[in-house]
Amino acid sequence: MDFSFTKDQELLRDMVREFVKRECPREYIRQIDERGEFPHDLWEKMSEAGLHGIAIPEEYGGSGGDIISQVIVAEEFSSYPGSLEERSRFLFP
């Protein structure tokens, strides 16, 4: 049995990793943590990137991915930087 990612899953992982690096710099995360704010601007950018509803079929308004894709997105957000791990519970309820 092969548990490797498919090419599409690898592309998704790389895209999300770059998104997180670009949109979630440590200073930004520190500031929203200090203020105790929900990151509405980040939420909108995630929507624009198609990261919400990734495991929901397209006919129901989702991105048509699968649960593995959802886990890839959640893992990338929760692994960089450390304080974003706490935020990921709001981003991926």
N, CA, C and O atoms as a CHARMM CRD file, in Angstrom:
* protein
*
  372
    1    1 MET  N      0.83800  -1.17500   0.00000 PROA 1      0.00000
    2    1 MET  CA     0.00000   0.00000   0.00000 PROA 1      0.00000
    3    1 MET  C      0.88800   1.24500   0.00000 PROA 1      0.00000
    4    1 MET  O      1.85000   1.32600   0.76400 PROA 1      0.00000
    5    2 ASP  N      0.56700   2.19700  -0.84500 PROA 2      0.00000
    6    2 ASP  CA     1.35800   3.42000  -0.99000 PROA 2      0.00000
    7    2 ASP  C      0.62200   4.57900  -0.32500 PROA 2      0.00000
    8    2 ASP  O     -0.49500   4.92000  -0.71600 PROA 2      0.00000
    9    3 PHE  N      1.25100   5.18000   0.67800 PROA 3      0.00000
   10    3 PHE  CA     0.63900   6.29500   1.40200 PROA 3      0.00000
   11    3 PHE  C      1.21500   7.65100   0.97900 PROA 3      0.00000
   12    3 PHE  O      1.01600   8.65100   1.66800 PROA 3      0.00000
   13    4 SER  N      1.91700   7.68400  -0.13500 PROA 4      0.00000
   14    4 SER  CA     2.48300   8.93300  -0.63500 PROA 4      0.00000
   15    4 SER  C      1.37400   9.86100  -1.11700 PROA 4      0.00000
   16    4 SER  O      0.29900   9.41800  -1.52200 PROA 4      0.00000
   17    5 PHE  N      1.66100  11.16000  -1.06400 PROA 5      0.00000
   18    5 PHE  CA     0.72300  12.13100  -1.61900 PROA 5      0.00000
   19    5 PHE  C      0.66800  11.98200  -3.13400 PROA 5      0.00000
   20    5 PHE  O      1.64800  11.59300  -3.76800 PROA 5      0.00000
   21    6 THR  N     -0.48500  12.29600  -3.70100 PROA 6      0.00000
   22    6 THR  CA    -0.59500  12.38700  -5.15300 PROA 6      0.00000
   23    6 THR  C      0.08200  13.69000  -5.58800 PROA 6      0.00000
   24    6 THR  O      0.42200  14.52600  -4.75100 PROA 6      0.00000
   25    7 LYS  N      0.27200  13.85500  -6.87500 PROA 7      0.00000
   26    7 LYS  CA     0.85500  15.11000  -7.39000 PROA 7      0.00000
   27    7 LYS  C     -0.02200  16.30200  -7.00800 PROA 7      0.00000
   28    7 LYS  O      0.48900  17.35400  -6.62200 PROA 7      0.00000
   29    8 ASP  N     -1.33900  16.13700  -7.11500 PROA 8      0.00000
   30    8 ASP  CA    -2.24600  17.22600  -6.74800 PROA 8      0.00000
   31    8 ASP  C     -2.13200  17.57200  -5.26600 PROA 8      0.00000
   32    8 ASP  O     -2.16400  18.74700  -4.90100 PROA 8      0.00000
   33    9 GLN  N     -2.00100  16.57200  -4.42100 PROA 9      0.00000
   34    9 GLN  CA    -1.85200  16.81800  -2.98500 PROA 9      0.00000
   35    9 GLN  C     -0.52200  17.50900  -2.67800 PROA 9      0.00000
   36    9 GLN  O     -0.45700  18.38200  -1.81200 PROA 9      0.00000
   37   10 GLU  N      0.52700  17.12000  -3.38300 PROA 10     0.00000
   38   10 GLU  CA     1.82000  17.78900  -3.20500 PROA 10     0.00000
   39   10 GLU  C      1.73700  19.24500  -3.63600 PROA 10     0.00000
   40   10 GLU  O      2.28300  20.12600  -2.97100 PROA 10     0.00000
   41   11 LEU  N      1.05100  19.50000  -4.75500 PROA 11     0.00000
   42   11 LEU  CA     0.88100  20.88000  -5.21800 PROA 11     0.00000
   43   11 LEU  C      0.07300  21.70200  -4.22100 PROA 11     0.00000
   44   11 LEU  O      0.39500  22.86000  -3.95700 PROA 11     0.00000
   45   12 LEU  N     -0.97300  21.10100  -3.67000 PROA 12     0.00000
   46   12 LEU  CA    -1.76800  21.77900  -2.65400 PROA 12     0.00000
   47   12 LEU  C     -0.91000  22.10700  -1.44000 PROA 12     0.00000
   48   12 LEU  O     -0.93200  23.23500  -0.94700 PROA 12     0.00000
   49   13 ARG  N     -0.15600  21.12500  -0.95500 PROA 13     0.00000
   50   13 ARG  CA     0.70600  21.34200   0.21100 PROA 13     0.00000
   51   13 ARG  C      1.67600  22.48300  -0.05200 PROA 13     0.00000
   52   13 ARG  O      1.84600  23.35700   0.79800 PROA 13     0.00000
   53   14 ASP  N      2.31200  22.48600  -1.21400 PROA 14     0.00000
   54   14 ASP  CA     3.27300  23.53600  -1.54200 PROA 14     0.00000
   55   14 ASP  C      2.60300  24.90300  -1.63900 PROA 14     0.00000
   56   14 ASP  O      3.16100  25.90400  -1.18900 PROA 14     0.00000
   57   15 MET  N      1.39900  24.94600  -2.22800 PROA 15     0.00000
   58   15 MET  CA     0.67100  26.20700  -2.35300 PROA 15     0.00000
   59   15 MET  C      0.29600  26.75100  -0.98200 PROA 15     0.00000
   60   15 MET  O      0.46200  27.94200  -0.71700 PROA 15     0.00000
   61   16 VAL  N     -0.21000  25.88100  -0.10800 PROA 16     0.00000
   62   16 VAL  CA    -0.60500  26.32500   1.22600 PROA 16     0.00000
   63   16 VAL  C      0.61500  26.74500   2.02900 PROA 16     0.00000
   64   16 VAL  O      0.56000  27.73500   2.75800 PROA 16     0.00000
   65   17 ARG  N      1.70300  26.01900   1.91100 PROA 17     0.00000
   66   17 ARG  CA     2.93200  26.36400   2.62000 PROA 17     0.00000
   67   17 ARG  C      3.39500  27.76300   2.21700 PROA 17     0.00000
   68   17 ARG  O      3.77000  28.56300   3.07400 PROA 17     0.00000
   69   18 GLU  N      3.37200  28.05600   0.93600 PROA 18     0.00000
   70   18 GLU  CA     3.76900  29.38500   0.45800 PROA 18     0.00000
   71   18 GLU  C      2.77200  30.45400   0.90800 PROA 18     0.00000
   72   18 GLU  O      3.17000  31.56300   1.26600 PROA 18     0.00000
   73   19 PHE  N      1.49700  30.13000   0.89100 PROA 19     0.00000
   74   19 PHE  CA     0.46800  31.05600   1.36500 PROA 19     0.00000
   75   19 PHE  C      0.72700  31.43200   2.81200 PROA 19     0.00000
   76   19 PHE  O      0.69500  32.61000   3.16600 PROA 19     0.00000
   77   20 VAL  N      0.98300  30.43900   3.64700 PROA 20     0.00000
   78   20 VAL  CA     1.21400  30.68800   5.07200 PROA 20     0.00000
   79   20 VAL  C      2.47200  31.52800   5.27200 PROA 20     0.00000
   80   20 VAL  O      2.47100  32.45500   6.08200 PROA 20     0.00000
   81   21 LYS  N      3.52900  31.22100   4.55600 PROA 21     0.00000
   82   21 LYS  CA     4.75900  32.01600   4.67800 PROA 21     0.00000
   83   21 LYS  C      4.51300  33.47000   4.28400 PROA 21     0.00000
   84   21 LYS  O      5.01200  34.39100   4.93200 PROA 21     0.00000
   85   22 ARG  N      3.74300  33.66700   3.22100 PROA 22     0.00000
   86   22 ARG  CA     3.49800  35.01200   2.70100 PROA 22     0.00000
   87   22 ARG  C      2.49600  35.78800   3.55000 PROA 22     0.00000
   88   22 ARG  O      2.71200  36.96900   3.82600 PROA 22     0.00000
   89   23 GLU  N      1.40800  35.15100   3.97000 PROA 23     0.00000
   90   23 GLU  CA     0.30100  35.84700   4.60800 PROA 23     0.00000
   91   23 GLU  C      0.32200  35.81700   6.13600 PROA 23     0.00000
   92   23 GLU  O     -0.45700  36.52100   6.77800 PROA 23     0.00000
   93   24 CYS  N      1.20100  35.01400   6.71800 PROA 24     0.00000
   94   24 CYS  CA     1.22200  34.84900   8.17900 PROA 24     0.00000
   95   24 CYS  C      2.60300  35.07500   8.77300 PROA 24     0.00000
   96   24 CYS  O      3.11500  34.21200   9.48600 PROA 24     0.00000
   97   25 PRO  N      3.21300  36.21700   8.49300 PROA 25     0.00000
   98   25 PRO  CA     4.53000  36.44900   9.10200 PROA 25     0.00000
   99   25 PRO  C      4.41500  36.48600  10.62100 PROA 25     0.00000
  100   25 PRO  O      3.36700  36.83100  11.16800 PROA 25     0.00000
  101   26 ARG  N      5.48200  36.13400  11.28000 PROA 26     0.00000
  102   26 ARG  CA     5.49200  36.03100  12.74400 PROA 26     0.00000
  103   26 ARG  C      5.00400  37.30800  13.42500 PROA 26     0.00000
  104   26 ARG  O      4.28200  37.23600  14.41900 PROA 26     0.00000
  105   27 GLU  N      5.38300  38.45800  12.91200 PROA 27     0.00000
  106   27 GLU  CA     4.95000  39.73000  13.52500 PROA 27     0.00000
  107   27 GLU  C      3.43000  39.88400  13.44300 PROA 27     0.00000
  108   27 GLU  O      2.79900  40.33500  14.39900 PROA 27     0.00000
  109   28 TYR  N      2.85300  39.51700  12.32300 PROA 28     0.00000
  110   28 TYR  CA     1.39700  39.58100  12.15200 PROA 28     0.00000
  111   28 TYR  C      0.70500  38.68000  13.16900 PROA 28     0.00000
  112   28 TYR  O     -0.24600  39.10000  13.82700 PROA 28     0.00000
  113   29 ILE  N      1.17800  37.45400  13.29700 PROA 29     0.00000
  114   29 ILE  CA     0.58800  36.50100  14.23100 PROA 29     0.00000
  115   29 ILE  C      0.73700  37.00900  15.66200 PROA 29     0.00000
  116   29 ILE  O     -0.19400  36.90500  16.46200 PROA 29     0.00000
  117   30 ARG  N      1.90700  37.55700  15.98400 PROA 30     0.00000
  118   30 ARG  CA     2.12900  38.09200  17.32500 PROA 30     0.00000
  119   30 ARG  C      1.14500  39.20900  17.62400 PROA 30     0.00000
  120   30 ARG  O      0.59000  39.27000  18.72100 PROA 30     0.00000
  121   31 GLN  N      0.92500  40.09000  16.66300 PROA 31     0.00000
  122   31 GLN  CA     0.01800  41.22600  16.87200 PROA 31     0.00000
  123   31 GLN  C     -1.42500  40.77800  17.09400 PROA 31     0.00000
  124   31 GLN  O     -2.09400  41.27600  18.00000 PROA 31     0.00000
  125   32 ILE  N     -1.90800  39.84800  16.28200 PROA 32     0.00000
  126   32 ILE  CA    -3.29200  39.41600  16.48900 PROA 32     0.00000
  127   32 ILE  C     -3.43400  38.61800  17.78600 PROA 32     0.00000
  128   32 ILE  O     -4.48000  38.65900  18.43400 PROA 32     0.00000
  129   33 ASP  N     -2.37800  37.89300  18.16100 PROA 33     0.00000
  130   33 ASP  CA    -2.40200  37.18900  19.44700 PROA 33     0.00000
  131   33 ASP  C     -2.46200  38.18400  20.60800 PROA 33     0.00000
  132   33 ASP  O     -3.24600  38.00700  21.54000 PROA 33     0.00000
  133   34 GLU  N     -1.63900  39.22000  20.55100 PROA 34     0.00000
  134   34 GLU  CA    -1.61300  40.21600  21.62600 PROA 34     0.00000
  135   34 GLU  C     -2.94400  40.93700  21.76400 PROA 34     0.00000
  136   34 GLU  O     -3.39400  41.22100  22.87500 PROA 34     0.00000
  137   35 ARG  N     -3.57200  41.23000  20.63200 PROA 35     0.00000
  138   35 ARG  CA    -4.85600  41.93900  20.66000 PROA 35     0.00000
  139   35 ARG  C     -6.03400  40.99400  20.89800 PROA 35     0.00000
  140   35 ARG  O     -7.14700  41.43800  21.18100 PROA 35     0.00000
  141   36 GLY  N     -5.78300  39.69100  20.78300 PROA 36     0.00000
  142   36 GLY  CA    -6.84900  38.71200  20.96400 PROA 36     0.00000
  143   36 GLY  C     -7.91600  38.80800  19.88700 PROA 36     0.00000
  144   36 GLY  O     -9.09400  38.56200  20.14600 PROA 36     0.00000
  145   37 GLU  N     -7.50100  39.16500  18.68300 PROA 37     0.00000
  146   37 GLU  CA    -8.44100  39.37500  17.58700 PROA 37     0.00000
  147   37 GLU  C     -8.56400  38.14500  16.69800 PROA 37     0.00000
  148   37 GLU  O     -7.63700  37.34200  16.58900 PROA 37     0.00000
  149   38 PHE  N     -9.71900  38.01400  16.06700 PROA 38     0.00000
  150   38 PHE  CA    -9.89000  37.02300  15.01900 PROA 38     0.00000
  151   38 PHE  C     -9.28700  37.60300  13.74900 PROA 38     0.00000
  152   38 PHE  O     -9.53600  38.77100  13.44900 PROA 38     0.00000
  153   39 PRO  N     -8.51000  36.84800  12.99600 PROA 39     0.00000
  154   39 PRO  CA    -7.84400  37.37400  11.79200 PROA 39     0.00000
  155   39 PRO  C     -8.78000  37.43300  10.57300 PROA 39     0.00000
  156   39 PRO  O     -8.66800  36.61900   9.65700 PROA 39     0.00000
  157   40 HSD  N     -9.70900  38.41100  10.57500 PROA 40     0.00000
  158   40 HSD  CA   -10.68400  38.52500   9.49100 PROA 40     0.00000
  159   40 HSD  C    -10.02100  38.69100   8.12900 PROA 40     0.00000
  160   40 HSD  O    -10.48200  38.11500   7.14300 PROA 40     0.00000
  161   41 ASP  N     -8.95200  39.46700   8.06500 PROA 41     0.00000
  162   41 ASP  CA    -8.27200  39.66500   6.78600 PROA 41     0.00000
  163   41 ASP  C     -7.67100  38.35500   6.27700 PROA 41     0.00000
  164   41 ASP  O     -7.71700  38.07300   5.07900 PROA 41     0.00000
  165   42 LEU  N     -7.11700  37.56800   7.17500 PROA 42     0.00000
  166   42 LEU  CA    -6.56800  36.26700   6.78600 PROA 42     0.00000
  167   42 LEU  C     -7.68100  35.33800   6.33000 PROA 42     0.00000
  168   42 LEU  O     -7.51300  34.59400   5.36400 PROA 42     0.00000
  169   43 TRP  N     -8.80500  35.37700   7.00900 PROA 43     0.00000
  170   43 TRP  CA    -9.95800  34.55800   6.63900 PROA 43     0.00000
  171   43 TRP  C    -10.39400  34.86000   5.20400 PROA 43     0.00000
  172   43 TRP  O    -10.68000  33.94500   4.43100 PROA 43     0.00000
  173   44 GLU  N    -10.44200  36.14400   4.85300 PROA 44     0.00000
  174   44 GLU  CA   -10.82700  36.54400   3.49400 PROA 44     0.00000
  175   44 GLU  C     -9.81200  36.06100   2.46200 PROA 44     0.00000
  176   44 GLU  O    -10.19000  35.58600   1.39100 PROA 44     0.00000
  177   45 LYS  N     -8.53900  36.18100   2.78100 PROA 45     0.00000
  178   45 LYS  CA    -7.49600  35.72000   1.85600 PROA 45     0.00000
  179   45 LYS  C     -7.56100  34.20500   1.66800 PROA 45     0.00000
  180   45 LYS  O     -7.32700  33.69400   0.57300 PROA 45     0.00000
  181   46 MET  N     -7.88200  33.49600   2.75100 PROA 46     0.00000
  182   46 MET  CA    -8.04400  32.04800   2.64400 PROA 46     0.00000
  183   46 MET  C     -9.22800  31.71000   1.74500 PROA 46     0.00000
  184   46 MET  O     -9.16800  30.75700   0.96800 PROA 46     0.00000
  185   47 SER  N    -10.30100  32.48600   1.84700 PROA 47     0.00000
  186   47 SER  CA   -11.46500  32.28200   0.98100 PROA 47     0.00000
  187   47 SER  C    -11.09500  32.50000  -0.47800 PROA 47     0.00000
  188   47 SER  O    -11.45200  31.70500  -1.34800 PROA 47     0.00000
  189   48 GLU  N    -10.37600  33.58400  -0.73300 PROA 48     0.00000
  190   48 GLU  CA    -9.95300  33.89100  -2.10000 PROA 48     0.00000
  191   48 GLU  C     -9.06100  32.79800  -2.67000 PROA 48     0.00000
  192   48 GLU  O     -9.08700  32.53900  -3.87400 PROA 48     0.00000
  193   49 ALA  N     -8.27500  32.15800  -1.81900 PROA 49     0.00000
  194   49 ALA  CA    -7.37700  31.08600  -2.25400 PROA 49     0.00000
  195   49 ALA  C     -8.09100  29.73800  -2.35500 PROA 49     0.00000
  196   49 ALA  O     -7.48300  28.75000  -2.76700 PROA 49     0.00000
  197   50 GLY  N     -9.37000  29.68600  -1.98500 PROA 50     0.00000
  198   50 GLY  CA   -10.12800  28.44700  -2.07800 PROA 50     0.00000
  199   50 GLY  C     -9.83500  27.45000  -0.98000 PROA 50     0.00000
  200   50 GLY  O    -10.00000  26.24600  -1.17300 PROA 50     0.00000
  201   51 LEU  N     -9.40000  27.93900   0.17600 PROA 51     0.00000
  202   51 LEU  CA    -9.00600  27.04000   1.26300 PROA 51     0.00000
  203   51 LEU  C    -10.13500  26.69700   2.22200 PROA 51     0.00000
  204   51 LEU  O     -9.96500  25.83700   3.08600 PROA 51     0.00000
  205   52 HSD  N    -11.27800  27.34700   2.09100 PROA 52     0.00000
  206   52 HSD  CA   -12.43000  26.99900   2.92100 PROA 52     0.00000
  207   52 HSD  C    -13.29600  25.99200   2.16800 PROA 52     0.00000
  208   52 HSD  O    -13.46000  26.09600   0.95300 PROA 52     0.00000
  209   53 GLY  N    -13.83300  25.04700   2.86900 PROA 53     0.00000
  210   53 GLY  CA   -14.69800  24.06200   2.24500 PROA 53     0.00000
  211   53 GLY  C    -13.97500  23.16200   1.27300 PROA 53     0.00000
  212   53 GLY  O    -14.56300  22.66900   0.31000 PROA 53     0.00000
  213   54 ILE  N    -12.70700  22.95000   1.52500 PROA 54     0.00000
  214   54 ILE  CA   -11.89800  22.19200   0.57800 PROA 54     0.00000
  215   54 ILE  C    -12.36000  20.74000   0.43100 PROA 54     0.00000
  216   54 ILE  O    -12.18800  20.14900  -0.63500 PROA 54     0.00000
  217   55 ALA  N    -12.93700  20.16400   1.47000 PROA 55     0.00000
  218   55 ALA  CA   -13.37800  18.76800   1.41000 PROA 55     0.00000
  219   55 ALA  C    -14.87400  18.64600   1.09800 PROA 55     0.00000
  220   55 ALA  O    -15.43500  17.55300   1.17400 PROA 55     0.00000
  221   56 ILE  N    -15.51000  19.74400   0.75500 PROA 56     0.00000
  222   56 ILE  CA   -16.93300  19.74100   0.43300 PROA 56     0.00000
  223   56 ILE  C    -17.09000  19.65300  -1.08800 PROA 56     0.00000
  224   56 ILE  O    -16.40600  20.37100  -1.81800 PROA 56     0.00000
  225   57 PRO  N    -17.97500  18.78900  -1.57100 PROA 57     0.00000
  226   57 PRO  CA   -18.17500  18.66200  -3.02300 PROA 57     0.00000
  227   57 PRO  C    -18.55300  19.99500  -3.67200 PROA 57     0.00000
  228   57 PRO  O    -19.21500  20.83200  -3.05900 PROA 57     0.00000
  229   58 GLU  N    -18.12600  20.17500  -4.91200 PROA 58     0.00000
  230   58 GLU  CA   -18.38800  21.42100  -5.62600 PROA 58     0.00000
  231   58 GLU  C    -19.87600  21.70200  -5.75900 PROA 58     0.00000
  232   58 GLU  O    -20.28600  22.86100  -5.70600 PROA 58     0.00000
  233   59 GLU  N    -20.69500  20.66700  -5.93000 PROA 59     0.00000
  234   59 GLU  CA   -22.13500  20.89300  -6.10300 PROA 59     0.00000
  235   59 GLU  C    -22.78300  21.48200  -4.85800 PROA 59     0.00000
  236   59 GLU  O    -23.91600  21.96100  -4.91500 PROA 59     0.00000
  237   60 TYR  N    -22.06500  21.45100  -3.72400 PROA 60     0.00000
  238   60 TYR  CA   -22.56800  22.05500  -2.48500 PROA 60     0.00000
  239   60 TYR  C    -21.79500  23.32100  -2.12700 PROA 60     0.00000
  240   60 TYR  O    -21.89200  23.81100  -1.00200 PROA 60     0.00000
  241   61 GLY  N    -21.03500  23.84600  -3.07000 PROA 61     0.00000
  242   61 GLY  CA   -20.32400  25.09900  -2.86300 PROA 61     0.00000
  243   61 GLY  C    -18.91000  24.97100  -2.34500 PROA 61     0.00000
  244   61 GLY  O    -18.26900  25.97800  -2.04200 PROA 61     0.00000
  245   62 GLY  N    -18.41100  23.75100  -2.23700 PROA 62     0.00000
  246   62 GLY  CA   -17.05300  23.54300  -1.75500 PROA 62     0.00000
  247   62 GLY  C    -16.04300  23.51000  -2.88400 PROA 62     0.00000
  248   62 GLY  O    -16.35500  23.82200  -4.03300 PROA 62     0.00000
  249   63 SER  N    -14.83700  23.12900  -2.53400 PROA 63     0.00000
  250   63 SER  CA   -13.74900  23.07000  -3.51100 PROA 63     0.00000
  251   63 SER  C    -13.62900  21.70800  -4.18200 PROA 63     0.00000
  252   63 SER  O    -12.88700  21.55900  -5.15200 PROA 63     0.00000
  253   64 GLY  N    -14.35100  20.71500  -3.67600 PROA 64     0.00000
  254   64 GLY  CA   -14.34000  19.41000  -4.31600 PROA 64     0.00000
  255   64 GLY  C    -13.15900  18.52800  -3.97500 PROA 64     0.00000
  256   64 GLY  O    -12.90200  17.53700  -4.65900 PROA 64     0.00000
  257   65 GLY  N    -12.43800  18.88000  -2.92400 PROA 65     0.00000
  258   65 GLY  CA   -11.31100  18.06200  -2.50200 PROA 65     0.00000
  259   65 GLY  C    -11.77000  16.90700  -1.63300 PROA 65     0.00000
  260   65 GLY  O    -12.94800  16.55000  -1.62300 PROA 65     0.00000
  261   66 ASP  N    -10.84600  16.33900  -0.91700 PROA 66     0.00000
  262   66 ASP  CA   -11.16800  15.23100  -0.03200 PROA 66     0.00000
  263   66 ASP  C    -10.63000  15.51500   1.36400 PROA 66     0.00000
  264   66 ASP  O    -10.03100  16.56200   1.60800 PROA 66     0.00000
  265   67 ILE  N    -10.84400  14.58800   2.26300 PROA 67     0.00000
  266   67 ILE  CA   -10.42400  14.79800   3.65100 PROA 67     0.00000
  267   67 ILE  C     -8.90200  14.91100   3.76700 PROA 67     0.00000
  268   67 ILE  O     -8.40200  15.63800   4.62500 PROA 67     0.00000
  269   68 ILE  N     -8.17100  14.20500   2.91900 PROA 68     0.00000
  270   68 ILE  CA    -6.70900  14.31300   2.94700 PROA 68     0.00000
  271   68 ILE  C     -6.29500  15.74100   2.59500 PROA 68     0.00000
  272   68 ILE  O     -5.38200  16.29000   3.21200 PROA 68     0.00000
  273   69 SER  N     -6.94800  16.33300   1.62600 PROA 69     0.00000
  274   69 SER  CA    -6.65100  17.72900   1.26200 PROA 69     0.00000
  275   69 SER  C     -6.93600  18.66700   2.42400 PROA 69     0.00000
  276   69 SER  O     -6.16400  19.58900   2.68400 PROA 69     0.00000
  277   70 GLN  N     -8.04100  18.43600   3.12300 PROA 70     0.00000
  278   70 GLN  CA    -8.37600  19.25800   4.29200 PROA 70     0.00000
  279   70 GLN  C     -7.29900  19.13300   5.36600 PROA 70     0.00000
  280   70 GLN  O     -6.90700  20.12500   5.98200 PROA 70     0.00000
  281   71 VAL  N     -6.83100  17.92100   5.58300 PROA 71     0.00000
  282   71 VAL  CA    -5.78800  17.69400   6.58600 PROA 71     0.00000
  283   71 VAL  C     -4.48700  18.36800   6.16800 PROA 71     0.00000
  284   71 VAL  O     -3.78300  18.92900   7.00800 PROA 71     0.00000
  285   72 ILE  N     -4.16400  18.31900   4.89200 PROA 72     0.00000
  286   72 ILE  CA    -2.94700  18.98900   4.39900 PROA 72     0.00000
  287   72 ILE  C     -3.01700  20.48100   4.71200 PROA 72     0.00000
  288   72 ILE  O     -2.04400  21.05300   5.20400 PROA 72     0.00000
  289   73 VAL  N     -4.15100  21.11300   4.43400 PROA 73     0.00000
  290   73 VAL  CA    -4.31500  22.54500   4.69700 PROA 73     0.00000
  291   73 VAL  C     -4.18100  22.82600   6.18800 PROA 73     0.00000
  292   73 VAL  O     -3.44800  23.72900   6.59000 PROA 73     0.00000
  293   74 ALA  N     -4.88600  22.05500   7.00700 PROA 74     0.00000
  294   74 ALA  CA    -4.83700  22.27100   8.45200 PROA 74     0.00000
  295   74 ALA  C     -3.43000  22.05600   8.99400 PROA 74     0.00000
  296   74 ALA  O     -2.97700  22.81300   9.85300 PROA 74     0.00000
  297   75 GLU  N     -2.74200  21.04300   8.50600 PROA 75     0.00000
  298   75 GLU  CA    -1.39000  20.76600   8.98700 PROA 75     0.00000
  299   75 GLU  C     -0.42000  21.89000   8.64500 PROA 75     0.00000
  300   75 GLU  O      0.40400  22.27600   9.47500 PROA 75     0.00000
  301   76 GLU  N     -0.51400  22.41100   7.43400 PROA 76     0.00000
  302   76 GLU  CA     0.38400  23.49700   7.04600 PROA 76     0.00000
  303   76 GLU  C      0.12900  24.74500   7.88600 PROA 76     0.00000
  304   76 GLU  O      1.07700  25.42100   8.28700 PROA 76     0.00000
  305   77 PHE  N     -1.13900  25.05900   8.15700 PROA 77     0.00000
  306   77 PHE  CA    -1.44000  26.22100   8.98900 PROA 77     0.00000
  307   77 PHE  C     -0.99500  26.02000  10.42300 PROA 77     0.00000
  308   77 PHE  O     -0.51700  26.95900  11.06000 PROA 77     0.00000
  309   78 SER  N     -1.14100  24.83100  10.93100 PROA 78     0.00000
  310   78 SER  CA    -0.82100  24.61300  12.34200 PROA 78     0.00000
  311   78 SER  C      0.66600  24.38900  12.59200 PROA 78     0.00000
  312   78 SER  O      1.10000  24.38000  13.74400 PROA 78     0.00000
  313   79 SER  N      1.44500  24.21000  11.54500 PROA 79     0.00000
  314   79 SER  CA     2.87200  23.95100  11.76200 PROA 79     0.00000
  315   79 SER  C      3.75100  25.18700  11.62100 PROA 79     0.00000
  316   79 SER  O      4.95500  25.10700  11.86500 PROA 79     0.00000
  317   80 TYR  N      3.17700  26.34100  11.23000 PROA 80     0.00000
  318   80 TYR  CA     3.98500  27.54200  11.01200 PROA 80     0.00000
  319   80 TYR  C      3.18400  28.77500  11.34600 PROA 80     0.00000
  320   80 TYR  O      2.02600  28.83400  10.93100 PROA 80     0.00000
  321   81 PRO  N      3.67600  29.74600  12.04200 PROA 81     0.00000
  322   81 PRO  CA     4.60800  29.58800  13.14600 PROA 81     0.00000
  323   81 PRO  C      3.87000  29.02100  14.34600 PROA 81     0.00000
  324   81 PRO  O      2.67200  28.75500  14.25500 PROA 81     0.00000
  325   82 GLY  N      4.53700  28.83300  15.44300 PROA 82     0.00000
  326   82 GLY  CA     3.95900  28.16900  16.60400 PROA 82     0.00000
  327   82 GLY  C      2.65600  28.75800  17.09300 PROA 82     0.00000
  328   82 GLY  O      1.73000  28.01200  17.41100 PROA 82     0.00000
  329   83 SER  N      2.55600  30.07100  17.16400 PROA 83     0.00000
  330   83 SER  CA     1.33700  30.66100  17.70500 PROA 83     0.00000
  331   83 SER  C      0.14600  30.48000  16.77600 PROA 83     0.00000
  332   83 SER  O     -0.99900  30.58300  17.21400 PROA 83     0.00000
  333   84 LEU  N      0.39900  30.21300  15.50700 PROA 84     0.00000
  334   84 LEU  CA    -0.70100  29.99800  14.57800 PROA 84     0.00000
  335   84 LEU  C     -1.39500  28.67400  14.86700 PROA 84     0.00000
  336   84 LEU  O     -2.54000  28.46900  14.46400 PROA 84     0.00000
  337   85 GLU  N     -0.70900  27.78300  15.55800 PROA 85     0.00000
  338   85 GLU  CA    -1.32800  26.52000  15.92100 PROA 85     0.00000
  339   85 GLU  C     -2.59900  26.76400  16.73300 PROA 85     0.00000
  340   85 GLU  O     -3.61800  26.10500  16.52400 PROA 85     0.00000
  341   86 GLU  N     -2.52600  27.70200  17.64400 PROA 86     0.00000
  342   86 GLU  CA    -3.70500  28.04900  18.43700 PROA 86     0.00000
  343   86 GLU  C     -4.77100  28.67600  17.54700 PROA 86     0.00000
  344   86 GLU  O     -5.95900  28.40700  17.72700 PROA 86     0.00000
  345   87 ARG  N     -4.37100  29.49800  16.60100 PROA 87     0.00000
  346   87 ARG  CA    -5.32100  30.14900  15.70000 PROA 87     0.00000
  347   87 ARG  C     -6.00700  29.14200  14.78500 PROA 87     0.00000
  348   87 ARG  O     -7.14100  29.37700  14.36700 PROA 87     0.00000
  349   88 SER  N     -5.35400  28.02800  14.46200 PROA 88     0.00000
  350   88 SER  CA    -5.92400  27.09300  13.50000 PROA 88     0.00000
  351   88 SER  C     -7.24500  26.52700  13.98500 PROA 88     0.00000
  352   88 SER  O     -8.05100  26.08900  13.16400 PROA 88     0.00000
  353   89 ARG  N     -7.50100  26.51700  15.29400 PROA 89     0.00000
  354   89 ARG  CA    -8.78600  26.01700  15.77400 PROA 89     0.00000
  355   89 ARG  C     -9.91800  26.95500  15.36300 PROA 89     0.00000
  356   89 ARG  O    -11.06500  26.51900  15.27400 PROA 89     0.00000
  357   90 PHE  N     -9.62500  28.23600  15.11100 PROA 90     0.00000
  358   90 PHE  CA   -10.64100  29.16000  14.62600 PROA 90     0.00000
  359   90 PHE  C    -10.78100  29.06700  13.11100 PROA 90     0.00000
  360   90 PHE  O    -11.87300  29.22700  12.56600 PROA 90     0.00000
  361   91 LEU  N     -9.66400  28.80600  12.43800 PROA 91     0.00000
  362   91 LEU  CA    -9.67000  28.76100  10.99600 PROA 91     0.00000
  363   91 LEU  C    -10.24400  27.46400  10.45100 PROA 91     0.00000
  364   91 LEU  O    -10.79000  27.42600   9.34800 PROA 91     0.00000
  365   92 PHE  N    -10.11100  26.39000  11.24500 PROA 92     0.00000
  366   92 PHE  CA   -10.58800  25.07700  10.82700 PROA 92     0.00000
  367   92 PHE  C    -11.39900  24.44600  11.94000 PROA 92     0.00000
  368   92 PHE  O    -10.95200  23.47900  12.55600 PROA 92     0.00000
  369   93 PRO  N    -12.60800  24.98700  12.21300 PROA 93     0.00000
  370   93 PRO  CA   -13.41700  24.47200  13.31900 PROA 93     0.00000
  371   93 PRO  C    -13.88000  23.04200  13.07200 PROA 93     0.00000
  372   93 PRO  O    -14.57200  22.46400  13.91000 PROA 93     0.00000
